[in-house]
Amino acid sequence: MKLVVISGTPRKHGRTRIASQYIAKEHDMDLIDLSEFGLPLYTGEQDQSDNTQVKEWKETILNADGVVILSPEYHSGMSGVLKNAIDFLSNEQFSHKPIALLAVAGGGKGGMNALNNMRTVMRGVYANVIPKQLILDPSDFDYDNDSVTEDSKTLINSLVEEFLVYVKSFSQLRKQL
């Protein structure tokens, strides 16, 4: 089973990356860190399909059995780098594929709009976003150990467990199609 975690932040150091690294390591998933991946700015021009990074990006998501997407909330939405990356993709990569969503907020009441924004965009590419979702606040991080708190680990692991139920179901469905 091939599972991918997307760290949808442009920051090389930050909470979204910490949470993404935890998930990838703890649950044996491949990590794509968009702060380092090097995708160009999406223009919609056909020649971008020849770009090596774009080809690798499309192939990685196409071959994934499920994807966990994390984004910080910027101005009540997902990060621009994540939206740009998704714009290179389509239902070809996502149709019915299980997706888990996590938002990393600055605190207080943030995060929900980013989750709603990601859910809307994923619906546009026919992905199967699981019902459970999660918002992580600054207090959910163990900064001394560059990780998440024990309580947050429990919440994240519960989300991943539900995600895996959908991934296994999707794998069975694909065999029948």
Order of alpha helices (4+ residues) and beta strands (2+ residues): beta-alpha-beta-alpha-alpha-beta-alpha-alpha-beta-alpha-beta-beta-beta-alpha
